[in-house]
Amino acid sequence: MSISDKVLAAEQAATEAKDTLVELTKAYEAEESDEGLVAIEEQSEAVEKATAQLETYRKAESALAAKAVSAPAVVKSSQGQLQDPMDWILANAAATLESHITKMPFGHILEKRFGDDERVKAVSPFVTKAAVDPALTNVDGWAAELTREGYGAFMELLQPESIIPQLPLTRFDFGSNASIKIPGRAATPDMAGAFVGEGDPIPVKRAGLVTQTLTPKKLGVIGHFSQELFERSTPNILAEIRRWMLEDTAIALDTAFLSDFAGSAIQPPGMENLAGTTVDGTGMLGDQATAIAALKAAIVAMTNNNMGRRPVWVMHPANAFSLTMMQNAVGSPAFPEMANNSLIGIPVVTSTTCPADAIYLLDCADIVFAGGAPRFLASDVASIHEEDTTPLPLVDGAGAPAAPTRSLYQTYSSALRTVWMVDWAQLRDGSVVLIKPVS
């Protein structure tokens, strides 16, 4: 119960106590008795207690209001409203975890930890598995928009850590959609105009279209720990979840995005696999002429496909430093624009998750990305296979058990499961050019 609710309840209790005292006083005036006098004295004490309780709650409410007015408009890590959409998601993660461990209702945890912020509660159906009003998931202009804000905030917070949020990709939100169809232009046929003579017929043309279907692909992880650890670190759990999620999600996401994986129903294809052209970059980090030749070849390969509307270089920081420090024949910087994260007029994005032996040239206008807000579920009664690479069913079809396994219930442990639905694709071949090997 919020402090405002407690004030209302105390006001009602004080009013009822005073009304009862009035009735007892009237009855005593009509017929004086020792019992009636005792009842009046007892009820007077009850009125004093109810009035004192009401005054206490009113002072607490005034103190909270004054604190809310004086506090800066930033995210609060403890009780109070959360202004950052990203923290609506993280608040649900922390509340989900604490609810399962303490067995207190999910809504009560949200209110206790984060106040009565309706925005946090509205996002709950999307990011937690909890008993909430299902109508919220269909209310346009409220929960759906808040979830998109949360998704956008999550991508924004990932930006310093991950490559994908830094790229000017065309982004979509899965929401409740089972798939998203993205139309794009094919290289041929086209609708280019033609010169015609007076009175001559004008040619009729059509545009060639291609469609990419993005389907939610599950990026998930389970983390588990002893409940003793949780009980000793509850005040800091929100900050820890935030830090771990950003750091580790960035690594997992970038590694898959830049990989040579061919793509499947489970995981999207990596950029290295989608590369239509591979340019040899041997020696380019030690010689200006070799570097210019490799960079030029990559740009020509992309523009020959009539592409390059939003090009971006993606490289390892070590390669970026090498190009920044490279000198020409007279000792001047060979690529001075690298100081401003630009190379031959094209933006540069760096990340340690990028392979050190490769440089990517991406046309972000023809690469699309879809995602949504991460979802959380906590448990302290499940059994899990403690395996970080190839987890197996606890018991396979032949009855063979997986090892090692852990019963959370038996070992007084808890686990938090995070699932994030994402997918990406290139709309047209040629939007990815790879320089490899880079040395």
Residue, then its C-alpha position, 0 to 999 in steps of 0.5 A: m500500500s502506497i503512502s497516499d493509500k495509507v493517508l486515505a485509510a487513516e482519514q477514514a479510520a479517524t472519521e469513523a472513530k470520531d463518529t462513534l465517539v459522538e454517538l456514545t456521547k449522545a447515548y450517555e447524555a440520554e442515560e448516564s451510566d458508569e459503563g457509558l462513561v468508560a466507553i466514552e473514555e476508551q473511544s476518546e483514546a481511540v480517536e487520539k490514536a487514529t488522529a496521531q496515526l493520520e498525522t504521521y502518515r501526512k507528515a511522511e507524505s509531505a516529506l516524500a513530496a518535498k523530496a520528489v520536488s527537490a530531487p533532480a530528474v534522473v533515475k532513482s536506484s531505490q524507491g521512487q519513479l523511474q524516468d529512464p525507459m531502460d530502467w522500466i525493464l531492469a526494474n521488472a527484472a529485479a522485481t521478478l527475481e525478488s518476487h520468486i525468492t521472497k514469495m512476495p507478490f510481484g506487484h508488491i515488490l514493484e511498489k516497494r522498490f520502485g513506488d507506484d510508477e504506472r509505466v513500470k507496471a505497464v511494461s510488465p506484460f512484455v518483459t516478465k511472466a506475471a499475473v497482469d492485466p492482459a488488456l495492457t498488451n493491446v492498449d495502443g498509446w500506452a503499454a505498446e509505446l512504453t515497450r518501444e521506448g524501453y527497447g529503444a532505451f536498451m539499444e541506446l544503452l548498448q551503444p557504447e558497448s556494441i556495434i549494432p546500436q551505433l550503426p544507422l540500420t533500419r530498425f523494427d520492433f517485433g512487438s507481438n508480431a510473429s514475423i515482419k516482412i520488409p520490402g526492398r528494391a531489386a537491382t532490376p527491373d527499374m523505373a528509370g525515365a527515358f528520353v522520347g520524341e514529340g508524339d512518341p509513346i512513353p515507355v511503361k516500366r515497373a520496379g523490381l521488389v524483394t522481400q525479407t522476412l524477419t522472424p524472432k530468433k531467441l538470444g537467451v541465457i540463465g544465471h544462477f546464484s545462492q539465495e544467501l548472495f541475493e539476500r546480502s546484495t538486494p540493494n545493488i541487484l538492479a545496478e548489477i543486472r544493468r551492468w552485466m546485461l550491457e557488457d555480456t549482451a554486447i559481446a554475444l550480439d556483436t560476435a553473432f552479427l559479424s560472424d561467418f555463420a550461414g544462418s538458420a532458423i535459430q540464428p541469423p547469418g553473420m556479416e562475414n557470411l553475407a559479404g559479396t566481395t572479399v578484398d585482400g588487406t595483407g600489408m595494408l596497416g603498414d603501408q599507405a599505398t596498400a591501405i588506399a588500394a584495399l579501401k578503394a577496392a572495397i568501395v568500388a565493389m559496393t558502388n558497382n552494385n549501385m549501393g552505398r547510400r549509408p556506408v560505415w566501416v566496422m573494425h577492431p580498435a587496434n586497426a583504427f589506431s594503426l590507420t590513425m598513426m600511419q604516416n605518408a612519405v613526408g611524415s604527416p598523418a596518412f588518414p588525418e580524418m581518422a581522428n574524427n572517426s571517419l575514413i575517406g569520408i565514411p564513418v568508422v565504428t570500432s569494437t573489440t568484438c570485431p575480428a582483428d584480421a577483418i574490416y567490414l564495409l556495410d551499407c546500412a541502408d540495405i541491412v535491417f534489424a528487428g528486436g524487442a525488449p528483453r524478457f525475464l523469468a526467475s525461479d528457485v525450484a527449477s533444475i538446470h543443466e550447468e553447461d555454458t556451451t551445449p546444454l542438454p535436456l536433463v534426461d534424453g530420450a534414452g534416459a541418460p542424465a545430463a551432468p552436472t545438474r543442479s536443483l535450485y530448490q535443493t541447494y537454496s539457489s535461484a536463477l534468472r532467465t533472460v530472453w531477447m528476440v532479435d533478427w537481421a538481414q540484408l535486403r540486397d546482395g552487395s551491402v556487405v564488403l569484407i577486407k580480409p586478411v588485414s595485417 
